[in-house]
Amino acid sequence: MPFRFENIDYLYALLLIPIFIVLFWLIQRARKNAFAKFGNSTLLSQLMPAYSKYKHTTKFILLLCGLAFLIVGWANPQWGSKKEKVKRKSVDIFIALDISQSMMAEDIQPNRMERARKFSQKLVDKLKGDRLGIILFAGNAYMQMPLTTDYAAAQLFLRSANPSQAPAQGTAISEAIDLAEQSFEEDNKQHKAIIIISDGETHDQDALDRAKTAADNGLLIYSVGVGTPSGGFIPTIIGGRSDYKRDEKGNPVRTSLNEGMMQNLADEGNGFYFNLAGSNVEEVSVALRNSIDQMEKREFEARVFNEYESYFQYFIAIAILFLIAEFLLSYRKNKWLGEKDLFGK
């Protein structure tokens, strides 16, 4: 049975746990130093015979366990419970995302890369029902996810895409088209498309010729331009401080949206060009969805889980038990353990 979290982003709250551990350690250290300044440890133990030096840690561990189970329950773990064969009609689509350094330019807010990521994720929501794949490209093109209907995985890959994933810089659009063509099934001649999201800043002279050849083989090419014609500088870190990427003469490098290139790419690929410079993420994704809906779709059989059972209640129940135990546990020694050392000291 497949397993998933309905709200997987909520698991980021687990990052609070190591922060709490560090804070607890600092508090315990401060308490120990305060006791040391107050008097001799032997004398203090005689003055406070009921004080337990282990209860603080025990209660803290119980609290952390309760918090962890609450967070996991909040994310709602689910298991697939019903699997069936279904007939689907769909188009095979690759989303090709530019992750070159120029995509970090801030001529659109917050920057081109973030705008492209948000648009790509919105696009996945609009294209549910079709098979999707993801290609990342900069100096070279890389298959990030083959064609699938696992939309949650697609969202995850797109959310984490960034220039550090590319060992070589550039804008290899022709390689992205090549990689997509090689990944489609051989019998698929007219039910396939690629959506190229880029600023078009490329010295790839083969891109337009490659787009025309791919279109002749039945591949429909859409292009989405990210950035502005006026452009912007590329932020970077130099010597531990924020700066801009510079040329050989030390001047900041300005990168601009090559709208002509992106328009020509769509024209050669028998598709359409869209500009993502404004706050029109929703409009562009809807327009792309409507255009793809006009394509002829092919039928295929798939086995899918159409029902999932939620198990958050078990995690919440366990969390409540931990929290009740923490609440009931006193900081004082238990009478029946008063003279015993549980840790063998």
N, C-alpha and C positions, 0 to 999 in steps of 0.2 A: 504494500500500500504506500502511495506517495505521502510524504509529510511536508507540511508548509506552515508558515506563520501568516495569519491573515493580515497582521499589521507589523511587518518585519522591522520597520523603522523604529518602533518603540524599543527594540532591543538595545539601541544606543544608550538607553538609560542605565544599562549595566555598567557603563563606564564610570558611574558614580561610585561603584563599590571600591575600586582601588583608591579613589580620592578619600572616601570615608576611612579606609584602613590607615592611610597616611595621617589623617587628622587624629585618629584614635591613638596611634603610636606617639604622636607629638604630645597629646594630652597626658598619656600615661607617663611619658618621660618627664613632663612638667610636674606631675603629681609626685613622682619618685624624688625629684630634686627638692620639692617643697618639704617632703617628709625628712629628707636628709638634713635640711637646714633646721628643722624643728627639734630634732634630737636623735639620740642613739636608737638604732633599729630594734635592739633587744628591749630597751625601755619602752619604746612605742608599742611593741607587741603586748607588753604587760599592761599598758594603759588602755589598749583597745583589744581586749581578748576576743571579742566577737567579730572583729574585722577580718574579712576574707580577701586575700590578695588575688584570688583566682576568679571571683565572681564578676568583676568588671569585664574581664576578657570573655567569660562564658556568656554573659548577657549580650555583649557586643556581637559575638558570633551568631547567637540566636537571632538578633536583630538583622544582621546582614543576610542570613538565610531567608528570613521572612521577606526582606526587600527583594532578593533575587527571585523568589518564587512569585511575588506580586508582579514584577516586571515581565516575567515569562508569561504569566497568565494574562497580563494586559495585552501582550502581543498576540494572544489567542492561538496556541498550537492546534493544528488540524490534521486529521488523517483522512485520506480518500476512502469512501465507504461503498461507492457504487461505480462500477466500470462498465461501459457499454460501447458498442461499435456504432459509429455515426458516419453518415455520408456528408461530406462538405464540398462546397464549391469555393475555390479561392484562387488568388493570384500569389505567386512567389515573389517576395519583395526583399531586396537588400537595402538597409540603411547604411550608407557610407559616410562616416563622420570624419572630418578633418581635425586632427589633433596636433597640428604643427604649432610652433611657438607664436606665429603671427595671430593665432586664434585667441591669444591672451590680451590682445589690444583692447583698450577701454573706450573706443569711439562709440560703442553702444554699452549701456549699463546692464549688469555690472562689468561684463566683458563679453567678447564674442563667444568664448568657450562656454561660459555659463548659459548664455542665451541659447546656444546651439544644443546644449544638453537638455535644457528644459523643453525646448521645442521637440527634440527627439523623443523624450518621454511622453509628451502629449500626443505625438504621432503614433506611438505604439498603442495608446488607448484607442485612437481612432481606427487603427488597422486591425483590431482584434477580429478574428475570423479568417484572416489570411496567414500564410506561413511567412515568418520574418527571419531574416538573418542580419548580422551586424558585421560591418567591415570598418576598421579604423585605419587611417592612412596619414602619413606625413611624407618622409623621404621614401618610404616603402608602404605597401598595403599589407594588412594583417587580418586574417579571419578571426574575429573575436567570438562569433557565435554562428554556427551553420543554420540553415533553414529549419525552423521549429515553430511550434505553437506555444512554447513556454514563454509567455509574455512577462512573467515575473522576473525570469532570468534576463530577458532583454532589457527591462527597466534597470536592473542592477548593473549590468555592463555599461549601459549608457550613462548612468548616474556617476560612475567612477572613472569615466574616460577623461584623460588629461595628457598633456604633452610629454610627461615623464615616461609614458608607456612606449614612446617612439625612440629607438636608438639612433635613428638618422632623421635629420630635419629636411623639409621640402614639402611639396604638395603633389604627390604622385597619383593624379587622378586616373591616368591611363592604366596604372597597375590595379587600382581599385575596380575599374571596369573589367579588366582581364580576370581578376580573381572572382568576381561575381559570375562572369560567363562560365568559368570552369566549374563553378559550384552548382549551377542549375542542372537538372536532370536532362539527359540527351534528348528525350522525347518531348521536352517542353520548348516549343518553338514560338508561342505567342501569348503565354500567360505569365510573363515575367517582367519585372521592372526593377530599377535601381534609383534610389533617391540620394543624390550627392549633396551634402551640406558642407559648405566651404566658403572661404573668403575669395577663392579663385586666384589667389596670389601664387601663380605657378610658372615655372619655366619649362613645363612639360609640353613640348611642341606636338607630341603625338596624341594628346588628349582628344582633340577635335576629330582627327582621323579615326582614332579608336572608337569614338562615340558613334561615328557614321557606320563603321563596320559592324559594331554591335547592334545598331538599330536595324541594319539589313538582315541580321540573324534573329530578329524578333524581340530584342530587348528594348523596352521603353525607358528613356532616361529623363528623370526630373532633376532639376537643380535648384538649390535654395542658397541664395547669397546671404552671408552674414557679415555685417560691417557697413561702413559708409564710404562713399567715394572720396571724401576729404581725409578719411583715415585717422590713425592715431599711432602713438609710440607703443613699443612692446616692453612691458615691465619685466625686470629681472632683478636678481640679487647679486651684487658685486661687492666683495670684501665684507660681507655681512650686513650691507645696507641696501636699501631699495634704490634702484637706478633704472635706466632704460638701455635696451640693446643698442650698441653703437657700431658704426662702420670703422674702416681702417683709419679714418681721419679723426675719429673720436666724436663724430656727430651722431645724435640719436637717429635711429632708423625709423622712418615713418612707413607704415603699412596701410594700404588702401584696398577697399573692395574692388576687385576686377569684375565689374558688372557685365562688361562686354563679353568676357570669357565665359562667365556662367550662363549668360543668355545664349551664346553660340553653342555651348555644350548641350543645352536643352533642345535647341533647334536641330542640331545634327542628330540628336537622339530621338527625334519625333515626340518630344515631351513638352513640358512647360517650365518656365522659370518663375521663381517666387523670391521676393526680397524680404528679409527678416530684420530689416534695420529698425522699423518702428515697433510699437507694442502690439503687434498683430499675430502673435503666436497662435491663438485660437483660430483666427481667420484663415491663415495659411494651412494649418492642419486640416481644417474642414474642406478647403478647396482641393487639397491633395486627395483627401478621402473621396470626394465627389468625382474627381477625375479618374481615379483608379477604379471606382465603381463602374465606369463606362467600359472598362476592359472586359474581354471575354474571359470567363473563369472556367477552370476545369474541375472535375469532380474527383475526389479521392476519399478513401476510407481511413478513418482514424479511430483509435481506441482512446477514449478520454474518461477521466473521472468527473462526473457531473454533480456529485454530491460529496460534501466534506462534513465530517463530524467535528464539532468543537470540543476541546478538553480543557478550556481555561478554568472551569470550575474546580477541577482537582488541584490545580496549582494554587488557586486562591485559597482553597481549604487548607492545604499544607502550610501556606504562608500565614494564615490566621493562627494555626496551631503553634508555629514558631513564635509569633508575636505574643500569644497568650502565655506561653512558657516563659518568654523574656519578662513579661509584666509580673508574673507570679513569683519569679525567682528573686529572692531577697539578696541584698548586698552583704548581709550578715552570714556568718557560718551557721550551718545546720547543727542542731544540738547533737544528733547521732553521729556527726562527722567531726565534731569539735576537736578531738584529739588525734584525728587521722590526717596523714599527708597523702593525698591522692596522687601526687606526682613523684612520690618516692624520695622526697628531700627531707 
